[in-house]
Amino acid sequence: MPLNSAHPSNSSGGASSESPSDEPPELSQGEIFHILQTNRRRDAIRYLLDREDPVKMRDIAEVIAANEHETTVAELTSTQRQRVYIPLYQKHLPKLDEKGIIEYNKSRGIVRPTDQLEIFRPYLEIAGRSDSDDRSDTDPAPSLLKRAVGDYYVMAIGASSSLLAASVIGLVPITGRFLATVILILFTLATAAATFPASPSSEEPDETSPTTLTYHE
């Protein structure tokens, strides 16, 4: 009798506790801008947007590394792979998993796309073409111009986030509609200017511990 009476309560309790977890948390504009601040998170999201099935995180790391070094996956060195693999493993993919954007099995190195990824598609498509298309141009822009555009891109996102935060805490008394319009204009200008890929130096620092993880080809 005790077992029978306890079982229904555990079953119903388990169902009710699992139900909310099936729904990913809703992302605010500030969270979206923060996620898009780093090149590697943008590149990972862009890569996963074109995929429906689970992928190996190693494949994501190799594609991002090849884009950063303007080469092919086959020509990447082990060091180039590892410099991207470790931050993705320790920082960026766990961040996306925490926000419900992906499902990341860290122990198996498997990444499963979720419907939350579609939130980012309009932001990544404003520029008109992906970073990989830009890097394959026969007449690329000078590196200094790339860096300037990348820095402007990050500053515009930071300004949008700051304006949003100031409005929320009451420092800037403006209406929600006007605030949304200003932020959208700033982000549109920034991403439209990002026809040239942002420089890796504009990315927020990847504080990792290379000695704790080794990339195996």
C-alpha positions as CSV (number, residue, x, y, z in Angstrom):
1,M,0.0,0.0,0.0
2,P,2.7,2.6,0.8
3,L,4.4,1.9,-2.5
4,N,1.1,2.1,-4.5
5,S,0.1,5.4,-2.8
6,A,3.6,6.9,-3.3
7,H,3.8,6.0,-7.0
8,P,1.0,8.2,-8.3
9,S,2.3,11.3,-6.5
10,N,5.8,10.7,-7.8
11,S,4.5,10.2,-11.3
12,S,2.4,13.3,-11.3
13,G,5.1,15.3,-9.6
14,G,7.6,14.2,-12.2
15,A,5.3,15.2,-15.0
16,S,4.6,18.7,-13.6
17,S,8.3,19.3,-13.0
18,E,9.3,18.3,-16.5
19,S,6.6,20.3,-18.2
20,P,8.1,23.7,-17.7
21,S,11.6,22.6,-18.7
22,D,10.3,21.6,-22.1
23,E,9.7,25.3,-22.9
24,P,12.9,27.3,-23.5
25,P,13.2,30.6,-21.6
26,E,12.1,33.6,-23.6
27,L,15.1,35.8,-24.6
28,S,15.0,39.5,-24.1
29,Q,16.5,41.9,-26.7
30,G,19.4,42.5,-24.3
31,E,20.1,38.8,-24.1
32,I,20.0,38.4,-27.9
33,F,22.4,41.3,-28.3
34,H,24.7,39.9,-25.7
35,I,24.8,36.5,-27.3
36,L,25.5,38.0,-30.7
37,Q,28.4,40.1,-29.3
38,T,31.0,37.4,-30.0
39,N,32.1,36.3,-33.4
40,R,32.3,32.6,-32.4
41,R,28.7,32.5,-31.0
42,R,27.4,34.2,-34.2
43,D,29.3,31.8,-36.4
44,A,28.1,28.8,-34.3
45,I,24.5,30.0,-34.5
46,R,24.8,30.7,-38.3
47,Y,26.2,27.2,-38.8
48,L,23.4,25.5,-36.8
49,L,20.6,27.5,-38.5
50,D,21.2,25.4,-41.6
51,R,21.0,22.1,-39.8
52,E,18.1,20.1,-38.3
53,D,19.9,17.0,-37.0
54,P,22.4,16.8,-34.2
55,V,26.0,17.7,-35.1
56,K,29.4,17.1,-33.6
57,M,30.8,20.2,-31.8
58,R,34.1,19.3,-33.4
59,D,32.6,20.0,-36.8
60,I,31.4,23.4,-35.6
61,A,34.8,24.3,-34.2
62,E,36.5,23.3,-37.4
63,V,34.2,25.4,-39.6
64,I,34.6,28.4,-37.4
65,A,38.4,28.0,-37.2
66,A,38.6,27.7,-41.0
67,N,36.6,31.0,-41.4
68,E,38.8,32.8,-38.9
69,H,42.0,31.8,-40.6
70,E,40.5,32.2,-44.1
71,T,41.4,28.6,-45.1
72,T,39.8,25.2,-45.5
73,V,39.1,22.7,-42.8
74,A,41.5,20.3,-44.4
75,E,44.3,22.8,-44.2
76,L,43.8,23.7,-40.5
77,T,46.6,23.0,-38.1
78,S,46.0,21.3,-34.8
79,T,46.8,24.5,-33.0
80,Q,44.3,26.5,-35.0
81,R,41.6,23.9,-34.3
82,Q,42.3,23.8,-30.6
83,R,42.2,27.6,-30.2
84,V,38.6,27.5,-31.3
85,Y,37.6,24.1,-29.9
86,I,38.5,24.9,-26.3
87,P,36.5,28.2,-25.9
88,L,33.5,26.6,-27.6
89,Y,33.7,23.6,-25.3
90,Q,34.2,25.5,-22.1
91,K,32.3,28.7,-22.7
92,H,30.2,29.5,-25.8
93,L,28.2,26.3,-26.3
94,P,27.4,25.9,-22.6
95,K,26.1,29.5,-22.8
96,L,23.8,28.7,-25.7
97,D,22.6,25.6,-24.0
98,E,21.9,27.5,-20.8
99,K,19.7,29.9,-22.8
100,G,17.8,27.1,-24.5
101,I,19.2,27.9,-27.9
102,I,20.8,24.5,-28.4
103,E,20.9,21.2,-26.5
104,Y,24.5,20.5,-25.8
105,N,25.7,17.1,-24.6
106,K,29.1,18.1,-23.3
107,S,30.3,14.7,-22.5
108,R,29.5,13.3,-25.9
109,G,30.4,16.5,-27.8
110,I,27.0,16.5,-29.6
111,V,25.0,19.7,-30.3
112,R,21.3,19.5,-31.2
113,P,19.7,22.6,-32.8
114,T,16.4,23.9,-31.3
115,D,13.6,26.2,-32.5
116,Q,15.1,29.0,-30.5
117,L,17.8,29.4,-33.2
118,E,15.3,31.0,-35.5
119,I,15.1,34.1,-33.3
120,F,18.6,35.0,-34.5
121,R,18.0,34.5,-38.3
122,P,16.7,38.0,-39.0
123,Y,19.7,39.6,-37.2
124,L,22.2,37.5,-39.0
125,E,20.6,38.1,-42.4
126,I,20.4,41.9,-42.3
127,A,23.9,42.2,-43.6
128,G,22.8,40.3,-46.8
129,R,25.4,37.6,-46.7
130,S,27.2,35.4,-44.3
131,D,30.8,36.0,-43.1
132,S,31.9,33.0,-45.1
133,D,30.7,34.7,-48.3
134,D,32.6,37.9,-47.4
135,R,35.8,36.0,-46.6
136,S,35.7,34.3,-50.0
137,D,35.5,37.5,-52.0
138,T,38.2,37.9,-54.7
139,D,38.7,41.6,-53.7
140,P,38.6,41.6,-49.8
141,A,38.6,44.9,-47.9
142,P,41.7,45.9,-46.0
143,S,42.1,44.4,-42.6
144,L,42.0,47.9,-40.9
145,L,38.6,48.5,-42.4
146,K,37.4,45.1,-41.3
147,R,38.6,45.9,-37.7
148,A,36.8,49.3,-37.7
149,V,33.6,47.8,-38.9
150,G,33.8,45.0,-36.4
151,D,34.4,47.5,-33.6
152,Y,31.5,49.6,-34.7
153,Y,29.3,46.5,-34.8
154,V,30.2,45.7,-31.1
155,M,29.8,49.3,-29.9
156,A,26.4,49.6,-31.5
157,I,25.2,46.4,-29.8
158,G,26.6,47.6,-26.5
159,A,24.9,51.0,-26.9
160,S,21.6,49.3,-27.6
161,S,22.0,47.1,-24.5
162,S,22.9,50.1,-22.3
163,L,19.9,52.1,-23.6
164,L,17.6,49.2,-22.9
165,A,19.0,48.8,-19.3
166,A,18.7,52.5,-18.6
167,S,15.1,52.5,-19.7
168,V,14.3,49.5,-17.5
169,I,15.6,51.1,-14.4
170,G,14.1,54.4,-15.1
171,L,17.2,56.5,-16.0
172,V,15.9,57.3,-19.5
173,P,12.1,58.2,-19.5
174,I,11.1,57.1,-23.0
175,T,8.2,54.9,-24.3
176,G,8.7,51.3,-25.1
177,R,7.8,51.8,-28.7
178,F,10.4,54.6,-29.2
179,L,13.0,52.5,-27.4
180,A,12.4,49.5,-29.6
181,T,12.7,51.7,-32.7
182,V,16.0,53.3,-31.6
183,I,17.5,49.9,-30.7
184,L,16.3,48.4,-34.0
185,I,17.8,51.2,-36.0
186,L,21.1,50.9,-34.2
187,F,21.3,47.2,-34.7
188,T,20.2,47.5,-38.4
189,L,22.9,50.1,-39.1
190,A,25.5,48.0,-37.3
191,T,24.7,44.7,-39.1
192,A,24.3,46.5,-42.4
193,A,27.8,47.9,-42.0
194,A,29.0,44.4,-41.2
195,T,29.3,43.4,-44.8
196,F,32.9,42.9,-43.8
197,P,33.4,40.3,-41.1
198,A,34.3,41.5,-37.6
199,S,37.8,41.1,-36.5
200,P,38.6,38.4,-34.0
201,S,40.0,41.1,-31.7
202,S,36.5,42.5,-31.3
203,E,35.4,39.3,-29.6
204,E,35.1,39.2,-25.9
205,P,38.1,37.5,-24.3
206,D,37.9,33.7,-24.1
207,E,39.2,32.8,-20.7
208,T,40.0,29.2,-21.0
209,S,42.4,26.6,-19.6
210,P,44.1,24.9,-22.5
211,T,46.0,22.6,-20.2
212,T,42.7,21.0,-19.0
213,L,41.5,20.0,-22.5
214,T,43.2,18.7,-25.5
215,Y,41.8,18.6,-29.0
216,H,42.2,15.3,-30.8
217,E,42.1,15.2,-34.5
